[in-house]
């Protein structure tokens, strides 16, 4: 494959829902592969994906885990269902993340990632202690494959996440920085947060959105097509350059209308090309 450029434009895409040729048709040649909770990750699946990626000359930087039972309806539902915070699903989700690491290794992918849920600000909280140990175990497994483990931003303020990262004591932990999530969850200005977390950012999403509505407790903000929300993509790209980030900008667009999603992603490619 031809060498990728600094700030190469990529896409966040999903097994089953998307195909590599369809994602390539947007004008990208790299991205991050999302794996839903029911998607097989056995040897046969890995071999099929490896063959497809090689044939299409397409680079995957990160394999992302999503888990059965997660629900992003509103903030209380996210707190109860997403990531590693819910105690009832920790064992299952840790095993699934370990499986993801092995699957990614079979593809030659050097990073795995997920949302771990709302990290408590109090590092003495039982959930903080349990999730810290869980993330450490996953990091240690990923290290055997030479992989990083990236935690996605948004569900807690930047300084809470920064404290958690430092407390983990692992060299292969990092951040997948999603600027829209900071807005959607109302956890802080994404440009300021990017500056705070800069040394730990190993991948980014190019995603946009608006703040939660005022006076509606527990509501999430609304995702928007890139350039039509409150992130301020010129500021975001300029900040990426300022902090010395050289990796890919992976467009993420989540909407039920699949063709609208592809249209929005194609528009995003053009926008980012103008900002690179």
Secondary structure, 3 states (H helix, E strand, C coil): CCCCCCCCEEEEEECCCCCHHHHHCCCCCEEEEEECCCCCCCHHHHHHHHHHHHHHCCEEEEEEECCCCCCCCCHHHHHHHCCCCCHHHHHHHHHHHHHHHHHHHHHCCCEEEECCCCCCCCCCCHHHHHHHHHHHHHHHHHHHCCCEEEEECCCCCHHHHHHHHHHHCCCCEEEEEEHHHHHHCCCCCHHHHHHHHHHHEEEEEECEEECCCCCCCCCCCEEECCCCCCCCHHHHHHHHHHCCCCCCEEECCCCCCHHHHHHHHHHHHHHHHHHC
